[in-house]
Amino acid sequence: MYVIIVGSGRLGSGLARVLSSEGNDVAVVDLPLDNRRLGPSFDGLVIEGNPIDADALENAGIRKADFFIAATADDNVNAAAIQMAKGVYNVPIAIARISDPEKEDFYRKLGFDTVCPTTSGMNQILDYVRDRTFSSLQATIDPSTICVLPRQEWIGNRLRTIRMPHGRKIVALVRQGKIHGYEEGISVRSDDSIVLARVGKE
């Protein structure tokens, strides 16, 4: 996979190192670029440039990107970056780190994938890139769980009837801030969030 990461801070550099070590092609774009965090073992492409500048993104290879991750500390930069990635370059999947919960909800409603910068944020993004299983996500405090928006085929079905891929199971449903357990027999709505847990060995 070809992954572009905007931001060379702790989150961006951490993602870049891990994804590169797993054999993915990774490009990092930032201004200024923090090469120290990337470390000497990182063998991907580094572009020092404005992450919302078309030239910088073109130099990073955005036209061939499979994933685009905006991981700077600035919500506005991240939001602008994923809008460019999706709207201009049609990158299949673009994920943005959004710290402000109100902004996060707004961008999720527009169809952009977002993650809050919690301690588990890096794990959630890595899971998403590796699995490419679900259509949208948000980070949770517990790194063993992930909260996703329902797929179209889940809507109207009871939680117990929904089949999950190997390594995941449904543990709860969140509706209007209230958590409903797996055994309640509740049916899924389009505005629900589904809480999944990892099962088996990591």
C-alpha positions as CSV (number, residue, x, y, z in Angstrom):
1,M,0.0,0.0,0.0
2,Y,1.1,3.6,-0.6
3,V,0.4,5.8,2.4
4,I,0.9,9.5,2.7
5,I,1.1,10.9,6.2
6,V,0.8,14.7,6.9
7,G,2.6,15.6,10.1
8,S,5.9,14.6,11.5
9,G,5.1,14.9,15.2
10,R,4.7,12.1,17.6
11,L,1.6,10.6,16.0
12,G,2.6,11.1,12.4
13,S,6.2,9.8,12.9
14,G,5.0,6.9,14.9
15,L,2.6,5.8,12.2
16,A,5.2,6.3,9.5
17,R,7.8,4.2,11.3
18,V,5.4,1.3,12.0
19,L,3.7,1.3,8.5
20,S,7.1,1.5,6.8
21,S,8.5,-1.3,8.9
22,E,5.6,-3.5,7.8
23,G,6.5,-3.1,4.2
24,N,4.2,-0.3,3.1
25,D,5.4,2.6,0.9
26,V,5.2,5.7,3.1
27,A,5.6,9.4,2.4
28,V,5.6,12.0,5.1
29,V,4.8,15.7,4.4
30,D,5.2,18.5,6.9
31,L,6.5,22.1,7.4
32,P,8.8,22.2,9.2
33,L,9.7,18.5,9.0
34,D,10.9,16.8,12.1
35,N,13.4,14.1,10.9
36,R,14.5,13.3,14.4
37,R,11.2,11.7,15.3
38,L,11.2,9.6,12.1
39,G,14.6,8.2,13.1
40,P,17.4,6.6,11.0
41,S,15.5,3.4,10.3
42,F,12.7,5.1,8.4
43,D,13.3,4.5,4.7
44,G,10.3,6.2,3.2
45,L,9.9,9.5,1.3
46,V,10.1,12.8,3.2
47,I,8.8,16.0,1.7
48,E,9.3,19.3,3.5
49,G,6.4,21.5,2.4
50,N,3.0,22.9,3.2
51,P,0.7,19.8,3.6
52,I,-2.2,21.6,2.0
53,D,-0.1,22.8,-1.0
54,A,-0.7,20.9,-4.2
55,D,2.9,20.9,-5.2
56,A,4.0,19.3,-1.9
57,L,1.3,16.6,-2.2
58,E,2.1,15.9,-5.8
59,N,5.8,15.5,-4.9
60,A,4.7,13.0,-2.2
61,G,2.9,10.9,-4.8
62,I,-0.7,11.6,-3.8
63,R,-2.1,10.5,-7.2
64,K,-1.1,6.9,-6.4
65,A,-1.9,7.0,-2.7
66,D,-4.2,4.3,-1.2
67,F,-4.4,6.0,2.2
68,F,-4.0,9.6,3.4
69,I,-3.5,10.3,7.1
70,A,-3.6,13.9,8.3
71,A,-1.9,13.8,11.7
72,T,-0.7,17.3,12.5
73,A,-1.6,19.1,15.8
74,D,-3.7,21.6,13.9
75,D,-7.4,20.6,13.3
76,N,-7.8,23.1,10.5
77,V,-4.8,21.9,8.6
78,N,-5.9,18.3,9.0
79,A,-9.4,19.0,7.8
80,A,-8.2,21.0,4.8
81,A,-5.7,18.2,3.9
82,I,-8.3,15.4,3.9
83,Q,-10.7,17.6,1.9
84,M,-8.0,18.0,-0.7
85,A,-7.1,14.3,-0.6
86,K,-10.7,13.2,-1.1
87,G,-12.1,16.0,-3.1
88,V,-9.3,16.9,-5.5
89,Y,-7.2,13.7,-5.7
90,N,-9.8,11.0,-4.9
91,V,-7.7,9.2,-2.5
92,P,-9.7,6.1,-1.5
93,I,-9.4,6.6,2.2
94,A,-8.4,9.7,4.1
95,I,-8.2,9.9,7.9
96,A,-7.8,13.1,9.9
97,R,-6.8,13.6,13.5
98,I,-9.4,16.1,14.9
99,S,-9.0,17.2,18.5
100,D,-12.2,19.3,18.8
101,P,-15.2,16.9,19.3
102,E,-17.6,19.4,17.5
103,K,-15.4,19.5,14.5
104,E,-14.9,15.7,14.6
105,D,-18.7,15.2,14.5
106,F,-19.1,17.7,11.7
107,Y,-16.5,16.0,9.5
108,R,-17.8,12.6,10.2
109,K,-21.2,13.7,9.0
110,L,-19.5,14.8,5.7
111,G,-18.2,11.3,5.3
112,F,-14.6,11.9,6.4
113,D,-12.9,9.4,8.8
114,T,-11.6,11.0,11.9
115,V,-9.7,9.9,15.0
116,C,-9.4,11.7,18.4
117,P,-5.7,12.1,19.6
118,T,-6.1,9.9,22.6
119,T,-3.4,7.5,23.8
120,S,-5.0,4.8,21.6
121,G,-5.3,7.0,18.5
122,M,-2.2,5.5,16.9
123,N,-3.4,1.9,17.5
124,Q,-6.9,2.7,16.0
125,I,-5.4,4.2,12.8
126,L,-3.0,1.3,12.4
127,D,-5.9,-1.2,12.8
128,Y,-7.9,0.7,10.2
129,V,-5.1,0.8,7.7
130,R,-4.2,-2.9,8.2
131,D,-7.7,-4.2,8.2
132,R,-9.4,-1.9,5.6
133,T,-12.6,-3.5,6.9
134,F,-14.9,-0.7,8.0
135,S,-16.2,2.4,6.4
136,S,-15.6,4.9,9.2
137,L,-14.1,4.9,12.7
138,Q,-13.5,7.0,15.8
139,A,-11.0,6.2,18.5
140,T,-12.0,5.0,21.9
141,I,-10.1,5.2,25.2
142,D,-9.8,1.4,25.4
143,P,-7.2,0.4,22.7
144,S,-8.8,-3.1,22.4
145,T,-12.0,-1.6,21.0
146,I,-13.0,0.5,18.0
147,C,-16.2,2.4,17.3
148,V,-17.4,2.3,13.7
149,L,-20.4,3.7,11.8
150,P,-22.7,0.9,10.6
151,R,-22.4,-0.5,7.1
152,Q,-25.5,-0.1,4.9
153,E,-26.3,-3.8,5.1
154,W,-26.3,-3.7,9.0
155,I,-29.1,-1.1,9.2
156,G,-32.3,-2.6,10.4
157,N,-30.7,-5.8,11.6
158,R,-30.3,-6.9,15.2
159,L,-26.8,-6.9,16.6
160,R,-26.8,-10.7,17.2
161,T,-27.4,-11.4,13.5
162,I,-24.5,-9.3,12.1
163,R,-21.5,-11.4,11.0
164,M,-18.1,-10.0,11.8
165,P,-14.7,-10.8,10.1
166,H,-12.3,-13.0,12.0
167,G,-10.7,-11.2,14.9
168,R,-13.6,-8.8,15.7
169,K,-16.9,-9.1,17.6
170,I,-19.7,-6.6,18.4
171,V,-19.9,-5.8,22.1
172,A,-22.3,-2.8,22.2
173,L,-24.2,-0.2,20.3
174,V,-24.2,3.6,21.1
175,R,-27.3,5.6,20.3
176,Q,-27.7,9.2,21.2
177,G,-25.0,8.9,23.9
178,K,-26.6,5.8,25.5
179,I,-24.8,2.4,25.4
180,H,-27.0,-0.7,24.5
181,G,-25.6,-4.1,25.2
182,Y,-25.1,-6.9,22.6
183,E,-27.8,-9.0,24.1
184,E,-30.6,-6.4,24.2
185,G,-31.8,-7.4,20.7
186,I,-31.7,-3.9,19.5
187,S,-31.8,-3.2,15.7
188,V,-29.2,-0.9,14.1
189,R,-30.0,2.6,12.8
190,S,-27.9,4.6,10.4
191,D,-26.9,7.2,13.1
192,D,-25.7,4.6,15.6
193,S,-22.1,3.7,16.4
194,I,-21.1,0.1,16.8
195,V,-18.5,-0.9,19.3
196,L,-16.2,-3.7,18.3
197,A,-13.6,-5.6,20.2
198,R,-10.5,-7.4,19.1
199,V,-10.6,-11.2,19.9
200,G,-7.9,-13.8,19.8
201,K,-4.2,-13.2,19.7
202,E,-2.8,-9.8,18.7
